[in-house]
């Protein structure tokens, strides 16, 4: 029987946003602009007995959740 602690530390989502100053946008006739960058499933720290697998996934799952990177640009004219 394999017994491993399911205690873990996960960074599930991080978002950085930047609101572009209106003074920069006047020349191109844009009233608002926001740029944001989001990362999901950035890292997981778990017991080494899990051997890279995710303790929150089912026993039959062999891989952890994939990292996802998203870049957004929101413009208001």
Secondary structure, 3 states (H helix, E strand, C coil): CCCCCCCEEEEEEEEEEEECCHHHHHHHCCCEEEEEEEEEEEEEEECHHHCCCCCCCCCCCCCCCCCEEEEEEEEEC
